Amino acid sequence: MHKGSAVLAVASLIAASQCRSQVLSPPEILDPAMRALQQKHLPELKAAAVDITTHTYPYKFYLSRTLDVTEKQEQLMDQRSVRFSNFQGHTVLQVTGNYFASYSDDSMNQNERVRQTYLDVILPILRATAPRLGSEAQLNAFAIEVAHHVRKKVLGVTVEHPENLALIVPRATAEKVATSTNVNEQVTALLESRVFIDGNPVTLWPHPDVTASESSQSQDPVRATATTTLADPAATVDRVVAPLPAPAPPPVRDLSPDALRRQQSSYQGMIDRILHELDADAHFVSYAPPVLVGFHGMSYLQLSVTTNLASSDSGSQYRIAALAFDRHLSHLIRPLLAILEKDPDFDGIVLSSTVRISAKTDDSEVSQSVEFFLPLTEVRRYGQYDITGQQLINSGLVLINGERVGLELQSAEADIR
């Protein structure tokens, strides 16, 4: 491979790896309908994140879960901000970030700042997301939140403060503007969107030339581009902003016992193979064979196993759970993936273990129940060595004796209380 091509390939791989962390993991989304959409479109969201984070902006831009932070803080914070969410009863794709541009309040009024951040940042985000998600019937709009900075003089002293811009762009408008190369069309999309500054709705006043007919634009595209501005608050326009379309009813996965039994019957051959090939290492519970279960609006293939630990492994319930995962359960994942169908119609797996610890002084033993609910997409990433066991656990849910807990493997295993 040519040296330049090799460098480019490595850079692309690094960028793609970094962008995985820009998309919220489906299990972290509490709303079942939004979580299902996140799961369904995870590949498209990751690809969009690559485009967003590798785009060249005039100033530094970071995806972020938190607005109004310094650039140094941003580099240390959670940047997973691409996710589906519910906005006033409408399904939106929400993207948030911090743009470290600093506008002078003396030379740029609010309308001009909105226009500039829209063209520099929000438009590239729409171009990365709208074409990939335009076929999703449940999606009503794109909600883009960007914090930029404003400088103004107070008693002769220059003070800088953040200004938070949020745009709710209807899906049809986003799809149109994402493919448009006409600046007039691009800026006019602002008039078809709901605009918020620091959480307060605002009305933008366009320059009269923004509403010029398309025929005049085609005759003189240079003039149309040159006069497109949102800087004239004295001008008015009689324009009705279309409301967001009514939200489509969210898909509901049928998790009734009958539906799960029917679904499981189609996987019975695969389940039989799992039992046959993995039992020597998994120690399946004989009276609880693999079964599809519903939990938090999602379906999981539950594997009930027994984990045996030595008396020296005793300690807190967190230590026991961590050792069970590291020494036993995690070693079942890659052999299991080799058996699973490529795209099974369930959302994840449950590694459900009865952990037994021999007592030190007699033949009795102590046991506890631990369950790891793991999304299938992240299980596959773990199987490909793309994430660690801790990251896999963080993407799902952990129950110890029926109660949800947080589990940090390293600190838990060091706890021998």
Sequence and secondary structure as in RCSB ss.txt:
>XXXX:A:sequence
MHKGSAVLAVASLIAASQCRSQVLSPPEILDPAMRALQQKHLPELKAAAVDITTHTYPYKFYLSRTLDVTEKQEQ
LMDQRSVRFSNFQGHTVLQVTGNYFASYSDDSMNQNERVRQTYLDVILPILRATAPRLGSEAQLNAFAIEVAHHV
RKKVLGVTVEHPENLALIVPRATAEKVATSTNVNEQVTALLESRVFIDGNPVTLWPHPDVTASESSQSQDPVRAT
ATTTLADPAATVDRVVAPLPAPAPPPVRDLSPDALRRQQSSYQGMIDRILHELDADAHFVSYAPPVLVGFHGMSY
LQLSVTTNLASSDSGSQYRIAALAFDRHLSHLIRPLLAILEKDPDFDGIVLSSTVRISAKTDDSEVSQSVEFFLP
LTEVRRYGQYDITGQQLINSGLVLINGERVGLELQSAEADIR
>XXXX:A:secstr
  HHHHHHHHHHHHHHHHHGGGB  GGG  SHHHHHHHHHTHHHHHHHHHHHHHS  SS EEE SS S  HHHHT
TS    BEEEEETTEEEEEEEEEEEEEEETTT  HHHHHHHHIIIIIHHHHHHHHHHHTT TT  EEEEEEEEEE
EEEETTEEEEEEEEEEEEEEHHHHHHHHT   HHHHHHGGGGSEEEETTEEE     GGGG  HHHHHH HHHHH
HH  S  TT                     SHHHHHHHHHTTHHHHHHHHHHHHHHH B TTS  EEEEETTEEE
EEEEEEEEE GGG S HHHHHHHHHHHTGGGGHHHHHHHS SS SS EEEEEEEEEEE SSSS EEEEEEEEEEE
HHHHHHHHTTSS HHHHHHHSEEEETTEEE   HHHHHH   
